[in-house]
Amino acid sequence: CAFQLLLMTSFSAGEIFILTAMSYDRYVAICCPLNYEVLELVHV
């Protein structure tokens, strides 16, 4: 039971992290379209 709770919590945290990263990426692409290419090159 504790292992199942641990797995569910870790998968939920991972999902929230992925959704947060995706939403930030879309925010930058929509609100700062001229800086988007520069910001993407910095991350790579």
N, CA, C and O atoms as a Maestro MAE file, in Angstrom:
{
 s_m_m2io_version
 :::
 2.0.0
}

f_m_ct {
 s_m_title
 :::
 protein
 m_atom[176] {
  # First column is atom index #
  i_m_mmod_type
  r_m_x_coord
  r_m_y_coord
  r_m_z_coord
  i_m_residue_number
  s_m_chain_name
  s_m_pdb_residue_name
  s_m_pdb_atom_name
  i_m_atomic_number
  :::
  1 25 0.831 -1.192 0.000 1 A "CYS " " N  " 7
  2 3 0.000 0.000 0.000 1 A "CYS " " CA " 6
  3 2 0.883 1.265 0.000 1 A "CYS " " C  " 6
  4 15 0.610 2.218 -0.730 1 A "CYS " " O  " 8
  5 25 1.918 1.258 0.810 2 A "ALA " " N  " 7
  6 3 2.813 2.414 0.863 2 A "ALA " " CA " 6
  7 2 3.577 2.563 -0.451 2 A "ALA " " C  " 6
  8 15 3.803 3.680 -0.917 2 A "ALA " " O  " 8
  9 25 3.973 1.442 -1.046 3 A "PHE " " N  " 7
  10 3 4.687 1.486 -2.323 3 A "PHE " " CA " 6
  11 2 3.782 2.040 -3.418 3 A "PHE " " C  " 6
  12 15 4.225 2.821 -4.260 3 A "PHE " " O  " 8
  13 25 2.529 1.640 -3.407 4 A "GLN " " N  " 7
  14 3 1.567 2.133 -4.385 4 A "GLN " " CA " 6
  15 2 1.361 3.645 -4.219 4 A "GLN " " C  " 6
  16 15 1.270 4.372 -5.209 4 A "GLN " " O  " 8
  17 25 1.291 4.106 -2.995 5 A "LEU " " N  " 7
  18 3 1.157 5.537 -2.734 5 A "LEU " " CA " 6
  19 2 2.396 6.291 -3.213 5 A "LEU " " C  " 6
  20 15 2.280 7.375 -3.785 5 A "LEU " " O  " 8
  21 25 3.569 5.727 -2.982 6 A "LEU " " N  " 7
  22 3 4.808 6.347 -3.437 6 A "LEU " " CA " 6
  23 2 4.851 6.444 -4.962 6 A "LEU " " C  " 6
  24 15 5.222 7.482 -5.509 6 A "LEU " " O  " 8
  25 25 4.473 5.371 -5.641 7 A "LEU " " N  " 7
  26 3 4.460 5.391 -7.104 7 A "LEU " " CA " 6
  27 2 3.471 6.421 -7.636 7 A "LEU " " C  " 6
  28 15 3.794 7.175 -8.554 7 A "LEU " " O  " 8
  29 25 2.282 6.457 -7.075 8 A "MET " " N  " 7
  30 3 1.269 7.392 -7.538 8 A "MET " " CA " 6
  31 2 1.726 8.837 -7.321 8 A "MET " " C  " 6
  32 15 1.508 9.693 -8.178 8 A "MET " " O  " 8
  33 25 2.346 9.101 -6.197 9 A "THR " " N  " 7
  34 3 2.832 10.447 -5.909 9 A "THR " " CA " 6
  35 2 3.952 10.849 -6.859 9 A "THR " " C  " 6
  36 15 3.968 11.974 -7.358 9 A "THR " " O  " 8
  37 25 4.882 9.945 -7.112 10 A "SER " " N  " 7
  38 3 6.004 10.280 -7.992 10 A "SER " " CA " 6
  39 2 5.541 10.480 -9.434 10 A "SER " " C  " 6
  40 15 6.023 11.388 -10.111 10 A "SER " " O  " 8
  41 25 4.616 9.650 -9.916 11 A "PHE " " N  " 7
  42 3 4.103 9.827 -11.273 11 A "PHE " " CA " 6
  43 2 3.298 11.115 -11.390 11 A "PHE " " C  " 6
  44 15 3.356 11.791 -12.417 11 A "PHE " " O  " 8
  45 25 2.555 11.456 -10.358 12 A "SER " " N  " 7
  46 3 1.790 12.705 -10.380 12 A "SER " " CA " 6
  47 2 2.719 13.910 -10.405 12 A "SER " " C  " 6
  48 15 2.467 14.871 -11.132 12 A "SER " " O  " 8
  49 25 3.778 13.869 -9.627 13 A "ALA " " N  " 7
  50 3 4.739 14.972 -9.614 13 A "ALA " " CA " 6
  51 2 5.418 15.108 -10.977 13 A "ALA " " C  " 6
  52 15 5.627 16.221 -11.460 13 A "ALA " " O  " 8
  53 25 5.758 13.994 -11.588 14 A "GLY " " N  " 7
  54 3 6.363 14.034 -12.917 14 A "GLY " " CA " 6
  55 2 5.420 14.609 -13.951 14 A "GLY " " C  " 6
  56 15 5.836 15.384 -14.812 14 A "GLY " " O  " 8
  57 25 4.157 14.237 -13.875 15 A "GLU " " N  " 7
  58 3 3.157 14.747 -14.803 15 A "GLU " " CA " 6
  59 2 2.971 16.255 -14.626 15 A "GLU " " C  " 6
  60 15 2.860 16.985 -15.611 15 A "GLU " " O  " 8
  61 25 2.936 16.713 -13.400 16 A "ILE " " N  " 7
  62 3 2.792 18.148 -13.142 16 A "ILE " " CA " 6
  63 2 4.007 18.907 -13.669 16 A "ILE " " C  " 6
  64 15 3.862 19.995 -14.226 16 A "ILE " " O  " 8
  65 25 5.200 18.343 -13.500 17 A "PHE " " N  " 7
  66 3 6.410 18.990 -14.013 17 A "PHE " " CA " 6
  67 2 6.365 19.100 -15.534 17 A "PHE " " C  " 6
  68 15 6.705 20.146 -16.087 17 A "PHE " " O  " 8
  69 25 5.949 18.033 -16.215 18 A "ILE " " N  " 7
  70 3 5.873 18.050 -17.677 18 A "ILE " " CA " 6
  71 2 4.842 19.070 -18.154 18 A "ILE " " C  " 6
  72 15 5.104 19.824 -19.091 18 A "ILE " " O  " 8
  73 25 3.671 19.099 -17.517 19 A "LEU " " N  " 7
  74 3 2.640 20.059 -17.908 19 A "LEU " " CA " 6
  75 2 3.088 21.498 -17.663 19 A "LEU " " C  " 6
  76 15 2.774 22.389 -18.452 19 A "LEU " " O  " 8
  77 25 3.815 21.725 -16.581 20 A "THR " " N  " 7
  78 3 4.324 23.067 -16.301 20 A "THR " " CA " 6
  79 2 5.340 23.494 -17.356 20 A "THR " " C  " 6
  80 15 5.303 24.631 -17.828 20 A "THR " " O  " 8
  81 25 6.237 22.600 -17.724 21 A "ALA " " N  " 7
  82 3 7.236 22.922 -18.747 21 A "ALA " " CA " 6
  83 2 6.574 23.192 -20.098 21 A "ALA " " C  " 6
  84 15 6.971 24.116 -20.809 21 A "ALA " " O  " 8
  85 25 5.573 22.395 -20.454 22 A "MET " " N  " 7
  86 3 4.878 22.599 -21.721 22 A "MET " " CA " 6
  87 2 4.120 23.924 -21.735 22 A "MET " " C  " 6
  88 15 4.132 24.636 -22.740 22 A "MET " " O  " 8
  89 25 3.464 24.255 -20.630 23 A "SER " " N  " 7
  90 3 2.704 25.507 -20.593 23 A "SER " " CA " 6
  91 2 3.637 26.713 -20.639 23 A "SER " " C  " 6
  92 15 3.307 27.720 -21.265 23 A "SER " " O  " 8
  93 25 4.790 26.627 -19.991 24 A "TYR " " N  " 7
  94 3 5.756 27.734 -20.054 24 A "TYR " " CA " 6
  95 2 6.286 27.900 -21.480 24 A "TYR " " C  " 6
  96 15 6.458 29.023 -21.952 24 A "TYR " " O  " 8
  97 25 6.543 26.788 -22.160 25 A "ASP " " N  " 7
  98 3 7.035 26.844 -23.532 25 A "ASP " " CA " 6
  99 2 6.012 27.515 -24.441 25 A "ASP " " C  " 6
  100 15 6.375 28.344 -25.275 25 A "ASP " " O  " 8
  101 25 4.734 27.161 -24.287 26 A "ARG " " N  " 7
  102 3 3.674 27.781 -25.091 26 A "ARG " " CA " 6
  103 2 3.516 29.253 -24.742 26 A "ARG " " C  " 6
  104 15 3.281 30.074 -25.629 26 A "ARG " " O  " 8
  105 25 3.640 29.601 -23.467 27 A "TYR " " N  " 7
  106 3 3.541 31.004 -23.046 27 A "TYR " " CA " 6
  107 2 4.624 31.841 -23.716 27 A "TYR " " C  " 6
  108 15 4.342 32.926 -24.225 27 A "TYR " " O  " 8
  109 25 5.842 31.352 -23.719 28 A "VAL " " N  " 7
  110 3 6.945 32.099 -24.330 28 A "VAL " " CA " 6
  111 2 6.733 32.204 -25.839 28 A "VAL " " C  " 6
  112 15 6.993 33.256 -26.424 28 A "VAL " " O  " 8
  113 25 6.270 31.138 -26.472 29 A "ALA " " N  " 7
  114 3 6.071 31.155 -27.917 29 A "ALA " " CA " 6
  115 2 4.974 32.136 -28.324 29 A "ALA " " C  " 6
  116 15 5.061 32.754 -29.384 29 A "ALA " " O  " 8
  117 25 3.942 32.284 -27.492 30 A "ILE " " N  " 7
  118 3 2.830 33.170 -27.832 30 A "ILE " " CA " 6
  119 2 3.122 34.613 -27.427 30 A "ILE " " C  " 6
  120 15 2.863 35.532 -28.203 30 A "ILE " " O  " 8
  121 25 3.652 34.823 -26.233 31 A "CYS " " N  " 7
  122 3 3.819 36.184 -25.707 31 A "CYS " " CA " 6
  123 2 5.119 36.845 -26.136 31 A "CYS " " C  " 6
  124 15 5.193 38.073 -26.183 31 A "CYS " " O  " 8
  125 25 6.125 36.079 -26.442 32 A "CYS " " N  " 7
  126 3 7.423 36.646 -26.848 32 A "CYS " " CA " 6
  127 2 7.899 35.970 -28.133 32 A "CYS " " C  " 6
  128 15 8.923 35.286 -28.122 32 A "CYS " " O  " 8
  129 25 7.175 36.150 -29.237 33 A "PRO " " N  " 7
  130 3 7.542 35.402 -30.451 33 A "PRO " " CA " 6
  131 2 8.894 35.803 -31.034 33 A "PRO " " C  " 6
  132 15 9.565 34.978 -31.654 33 A "PRO " " O  " 8
  133 25 9.303 37.056 -30.844 34 A "LEU " " N  " 7
  134 3 10.584 37.480 -31.410 34 A "LEU " " CA " 6
  135 2 11.762 36.933 -30.616 34 A "LEU " " C  " 6
  136 15 12.836 36.715 -31.178 34 A "LEU " " O  " 8
  137 25 11.582 36.713 -29.341 35 A "ASN " " N  " 7
  138 3 12.665 36.201 -28.501 35 A "ASN " " CA " 6
  139 2 12.655 34.680 -28.394 35 A "ASN " " C  " 6
  140 15 13.552 34.101 -27.781 35 A "ASN " " O  " 8
  141 25 11.663 34.030 -28.976 36 A "TYR " " N  " 7
  142 3 11.501 32.588 -28.799 36 A "TYR " " CA " 6
  143 2 12.697 31.810 -29.341 36 A "TYR " " C  " 6
  144 15 13.189 30.893 -28.684 36 A "TYR " " O  " 8
  145 25 13.166 32.171 -30.537 37 A "GLU " " N  " 7
  146 3 14.297 31.440 -31.125 37 A "GLU " " CA " 6
  147 2 15.559 31.628 -30.294 37 A "GLU " " C  " 6
  148 15 16.327 30.683 -30.114 37 A "GLU " " O  " 8
  149 25 15.778 32.819 -29.794 38 A "VAL " " N  " 7
  150 3 16.969 33.087 -28.982 38 A "VAL " " CA " 6
  151 2 16.900 32.291 -27.686 38 A "VAL " " C  " 6
  152 15 17.895 31.697 -27.271 38 A "VAL " " O  " 8
  153 25 15.736 32.274 -27.046 39 A "LEU " " N  " 7
  154 3 15.585 31.534 -25.794 39 A "LEU " " CA " 6
  155 2 15.754 30.034 -26.008 39 A "LEU " " C  " 6
  156 15 16.327 29.348 -25.161 39 A "LEU " " O  " 8
  157 25 15.264 29.522 -27.128 40 A "GLU " " N  " 7
  158 3 15.409 28.093 -27.403 40 A "GLU " " CA " 6
  159 2 16.871 27.739 -27.674 40 A "GLU " " C  " 6
  160 15 17.319 26.660 -27.284 40 A "GLU " " O  " 8
  161 25 17.610 28.610 -28.321 41 A "LEU " " N  " 7
  162 3 19.025 28.332 -28.578 41 A "LEU " " CA " 6
  163 2 19.827 28.343 -27.288 41 A "LEU " " C  " 6
  164 15 20.788 27.586 -27.151 41 A "LEU " " O  " 8
  165 25 19.448 29.187 -26.347 42 A "VAL " " N  " 7
  166 3 20.154 29.243 -25.067 42 A "VAL " " CA " 6
  167 2 19.943 27.950 -24.290 42 A "VAL " " C  " 6
  168 15 20.872 27.461 -23.647 42 A "VAL " " O  " 8
  169 25 18.738 27.390 -24.339 43 A "HIS " " N  " 7
  170 3 18.447 26.160 -23.597 43 A "HIS " " CA " 6
  171 2 19.156 24.952 -24.195 43 A "HIS " " C  " 6
  172 15 19.490 24.014 -23.472 43 A "HIS " " O  " 8
  173 25 19.388 24.961 -25.498 44 A "VAL " " N  " 7
  174 3 20.058 23.838 -26.137 44 A "VAL " " CA " 6
  175 2 21.527 24.004 -25.904 44 A "VAL " " C  " 6
  176 15 22.320 23.175 -26.349 44 A "VAL " " O  " 8
  :::
 }
 m_bond[175] {
  # First column is bond index #
  i_m_from
  i_m_to
  i_m_order
  :::
  1 1 2 1
  2 2 3 1
  3 3 4 2
  4 3 5 1
  5 5 6 1
  6 6 7 1
  7 7 8 2
  8 7 9 1
  9 9 10 1
  10 10 11 1
  11 11 12 2
  12 11 13 1
  13 13 14 1
  14 14 15 1
  15 15 16 2
  16 15 17 1
  17 17 18 1
  18 18 19 1
  19 19 20 2
  20 19 21 1
  21 21 22 1
  22 22 23 1
  23 23 24 2
  24 23 25 1
  25 25 26 1
  26 26 27 1
  27 27 28 2
  28 27 29 1
  29 29 30 1
  30 30 31 1
  31 31 32 2
  32 31 33 1
  33 33 34 1
  34 34 35 1
  35 35 36 2
  36 35 37 1
  37 37 38 1
  38 38 39 1
  39 39 40 2
  40 39 41 1
  41 41 42 1
  42 42 43 1
  43 43 44 2
  44 43 45 1
  45 45 46 1
  46 46 47 1
  47 47 48 2
  48 47 49 1
  49 49 50 1
  50 50 51 1
  51 51 52 2
  52 51 53 1
  53 53 54 1
  54 54 55 1
  55 55 56 2
  56 55 57 1
  57 57 58 1
  58 58 59 1
  59 59 60 2
  60 59 61 1
  61 61 62 1
  62 62 63 1
  63 63 64 2
  64 63 65 1
  65 65 66 1
  66 66 67 1
  67 67 68 2
  68 67 69 1
  69 69 70 1
  70 70 71 1
  71 71 72 2
  72 71 73 1
  73 73 74 1
  74 74 75 1
  75 75 76 2
  76 75 77 1
  77 77 78 1
  78 78 79 1
  79 79 80 2
  80 79 81 1
  81 81 82 1
  82 82 83 1
  83 83 84 2
  84 83 85 1
  85 85 86 1
  86 86 87 1
  87 87 88 2
  88 87 89 1
  89 89 90 1
  90 90 91 1
  91 91 92 2
  92 91 93 1
  93 93 94 1
  94 94 95 1
  95 95 96 2
  96 95 97 1
  97 97 98 1
  98 98 99 1
  99 99 100 2
  100 99 101 1
  101 101 102 1
  102 102 103 1
  103 103 104 2
  104 103 105 1
  105 105 106 1
  106 106 107 1
  107 107 108 2
  108 107 109 1
  109 109 110 1
  110 110 111 1
  111 111 112 2
  112 111 113 1
  113 113 114 1
  114 114 115 1
  115 115 116 2
  116 115 117 1
  117 117 118 1
  118 118 119 1
  119 119 120 2
  120 119 121 1
  121 121 122 1
  122 122 123 1
  123 123 124 2
  124 123 125 1
  125 125 126 1
  126 126 127 1
  127 127 128 2
  128 127 129 1
  129 129 130 1
  130 130 131 1
  131 131 132 2
  132 131 133 1
  133 133 134 1
  134 134 135 1
  135 135 136 2
  136 135 137 1
  137 137 138 1
  138 138 139 1
  139 139 140 2
  140 139 141 1
  141 141 142 1
  142 142 143 1
  143 143 144 2
  144 143 145 1
  145 145 146 1
  146 146 147 1
  147 147 148 2
  148 147 149 1
  149 149 150 1
  150 150 151 1
  151 151 152 2
  152 151 153 1
  153 153 154 1
  154 154 155 1
  155 155 156 2
  156 155 157 1
  157 157 158 1
  158 158 159 1
  159 159 160 2
  160 159 161 1
  161 161 162 1
  162 162 163 1
  163 163 164 2
  164 163 165 1
  165 165 166 1
  166 166 167 1
  167 167 168 2
  168 167 169 1
  169 169 170 1
  170 170 171 1
  171 171 172 2
  172 171 173 1
  173 173 174 1
  174 174 175 1
  175 175 176 2
  :::
 }
}
